[in-house]
Structures are given as structure tokens and as C-alpha cells.
């Protein structure tokens, strides 16, 4: 919580604050004029280098498509739909029934189910009949398909990886690649008619809610990819969810763990009116189907890139393999890459349930979790806290007023400095991504057992093992430079047993639940060190001038200058070394 100078560089001991100096200045130290001036806060007092790897993504939200139809578009769709919609619907029903019949015949009395591959006439029937019927189905729906490149054989590439995945219409790739096995949600297999057709492809079923299912899915993909022709090729959409095609999000590793050659497949929909993009925010499945069927035609381009053969390094590192294939595809598509994943979608939905804008939950979870060693559940809990702070603001972001209200403290120079540490892009607000990074990099490292114990000792002025409200107010008022600050509400929140005194356990529990206070106090100490360094430089200049000036200053003036410089809350052991490494450099 409050206390300590924050974690130093690895292997460096943390110097305790000078309790005598702190207490001797309580509560009248600010009268000496050593409080940090507001003018000095106009610019950053302390340097704060930023890692480029934590920079916000170039595409803030790839999971929404806000497109809306104009009045002219709606009129055109209605006029065309009067004729096209019923005709196409009838043809689609006939083709789906024929496909269902073919799939039923091909799988009739097939022993082994999904664990044994279809062979002989069964597999040939799937490849010929279903592939032809699927192509015809898309033609009837108005799709005009343009194919570039050459489809690789099973021997050349056991796995197809297609991206960007933006629509259920992406299934056109299956017809163009000879109806390979696919990775599909387990729920799809129980769908009437369509489930039978899908089952004939012997898909690898996966459940997003079952962690064991995901592990078995990877095992099954690896087994099929390494079967040396026993199983057909596998078509995988490695993004794992639909996007708006503005970028390529993180590729899941399933297609790359086997370490076999893969063929990248690109999808484009170069239409003036987009009626195919299916994202988490936007048109529903039914709306998109109706609008597409009411279009005169819908263009789709499918490009088969050359087979990507992994190097030995990539075979041993699926993440590297996936990233390089993704970059190859992004370059061909001329779109950027981001580190968003399906977990971001889950956070986005949770943000909506907490009355925040849905995009508030997007943090590039894969990048954040790896760099900061965070679990999804932990980030989800932080989203609850963030929502509680930002509930009073508009736009799902925290301003300085909400930040101060959450900490139950007034806006001061030290609080502004802490706020600036969180506000990574300097826009005057803290979004959820900045909040998660700030807690992990700035606050949690400062909230160690050593720091909490040190802070408790600092507050406990009479060394009786408890902290009274008077002792608590004394230190808080000194740290913030606000002698009239009322801290009774904050004290009562910490005082869980309502005894009027804080035990170490109460102090520690509150500190662990509110790590922001730790960084607030260590930030104050750093600012004091900075001011101390400036004062000592001034003293050195004055001493140098005194040597060359015939009129000598009275010793008392020099003493007063020194007294002012030391009359600050600064670790006594650090007064000789003002270059102590701040934990902010690790950011």
C-alpha cells in the first residue's frame, strides 16, 4: 500500500524511508515551502520511457462492422428481393436436400464414425458430389467466385489455413479445395440437415468452453496431419473467430503444431455493398443471409498462395511458425496484424454486460497475458473494478476526477503524477488496457510484503502495533501536501473491525486489494528525490559562487538552505545517491 521507495533494479535493496524526518515534518512541513508546485507538473517531472511493444494496436476493434444501408440501398434490395429471394430460397432448399442425401449415402453404415477416415467410393462421393453441389449452391445464391493460384495436393500441404475469417460464407473455400475436413464447433454437428452434411466431412469438433476439448482438438489435428495420406486435408481458419477483415488477428497454434507444410488461402469480398461481414457487433446471421440473397450478385476472391514449408526452427516453435505465415498473408492482403484473440471477444462481451462500451474490453489479451503473466480470469476481475470506477464517466474511460474519487483522495500533484503514469497515450483518460498495464507494471511490483511492512512501521508512530486515525491522517496529509485533508472515510474503509485502530492484517489486506496506493506513495517519494536533487545542485552552485565572491554568506543562511532541502520525505540512505533506479524504467 503506502510506503517504501518502490522496487529498485533487480538485486538492489529497497531503502526504508526516514521515519524521523517524516514524523518531524508532520503536519507542518509544507509551511516551509517545499511542496511541489503546480507549475512544475505542467510537464512531466519524472522521465517515463515507454516500450513500443505495449503501444495500442493500429486497429482498435476488428470485431465490429458498423456499416448501415442507405435509403437507396434498401430500396434496391427490396425491388430485387421480390424476385430473387423466393427463387433462390427454393433452389437452395433443393440443393441442401440433395447434399443431405449424398452425405447420408456416403456415411451409411460407416463403422468407426468420426475416428475412422472415409475411404474408397465414400470419399470419392464426398469429393465429387458434395463439392459440385456446394459450388452450385453458392452460384444460386449469387456468388461470383474468382480463383487465383493453384490448390496444393495432400502430399504438398496436408493443411490449408484461410484468412481473414469474416463470414459464414467463407465455407466456399471447402468446395474449392475438394471438401477437406474442417475444424468446427461441436454444436454445429447437431444442426438439422446441415449437421449431417458437416458430419460427412468428418470435422474436428471443438468446444470453446471446454479446455480439455481444445487440447484433444490439437492432438487430433496433429494426428491427421501426420497420417501420411490416411486422412484428407484439413481446412483451418486460424483466427478462430470472425473479424471485419481490417487486419489479421493472432493465429491459433493448432494448424502449426504438427510442423507440416501449409497452404495459405486468402479471402476477399470486393463489393461496394458489404452484406457478408458477420462480426460481434453488426448485422445478425438472418439479416446478412436475406440481404445477400437480395443482391444481384456478390463477388468473392479466393487466392491460393504458394505452399509454406516450415524451417527446422519453425517446426520446433509453432508460435513463430504461425506468426510468419500470418505476416506472409497480411503482406499479400496489404493489411496490418494485431494481437487480438477470441479472449478479447469474451472481455468485450463482459464489458457490454457491465454497461461499458463493448470495445472497452479489448486489450490484445495474447500480448498482455504473455508479457505480464496474466490469466483471463484475473483480467476479467480487473474489468469489474474498472467498470466500478468508470461508471460515472462517459465513453468507458477514467478521468482524473473518477480516479481521485475511487482513491477517496483530492486531486493533488502526486495524484496527477500517478494518473499520468497510467495514461500511456497522454489523452487525459485511462482506458481499460492502460489500467491493466498500469496495475501490472506500476502498482503490483510496488506492493510487496517488504513495502507493506515498511509502510505500516512508518504510519505506526508510537510503535504500539496499531495505527490510529490521527497517525494515519498525519502521514497522508504530509505525503499529499494537504494539511486540511479529511481522511476519515478512507480510514473507515480500511478499519474492517471498526475498532478505531488499524492492525497490520487490516492494513495488509487493504493494500493487496488496492495496489494503486502503493504507487501513489512511491511516486511521491520519487518526486521528493527529484526536488532534493535540484536543491542540492542549487547548493553546489551557491557554494561555488561563494568561493569567488568577496562577501561571504552567513553560515546560518547556508544551514537554512540545507535544512529546507532535507526537510522532505526522502529515504535517508538515498540522500547520497539520487540516481536510484525507479520501477518505471521496467515499463
Secondary structure by P-SEA (a helix, b strand, c coil): cccccccccccbbbbbccaaaaaaaccccccccccccccccccccbbbbbbcccccccccccccccccccaaaaaaaaaaaaccaaaaaaaaaaaaaaaaaaaaaaaccccccccccccaaaaaaaacaaaaaaaaaaaaacccccccbbbbccccccbbbbccccccccaaaaaaacccbbbbbccccccaaaaaaaaaacccccccccaaaaaaaaaaaaaaaaccccccbbbbccccccccccccccccccccccccbbbbbbbbbcccccccccccccccaaaaaaaaaaccbbbbbbbbccbbbbcaaaaacaaaaaaaaaaaaaaaaccccccccaaaaaaaaaaaaacccccccccaaaaaaaaacccaaaaaaaaaaaaaaacccccccccaaaaaaaacccccaaaaaaaaaacccccccccaaaaaaaaaccccccccaaaaaaaaaaacccccccccaaaaaaaaaaaaccccccaaaaaaaacccccccccaaaaaaaaaacaaaaaaaaaaaaaaaaaaaaaaaaaaaaaaaaaaccccccaaaaaaaaaaaaccccccccccccccccccccc
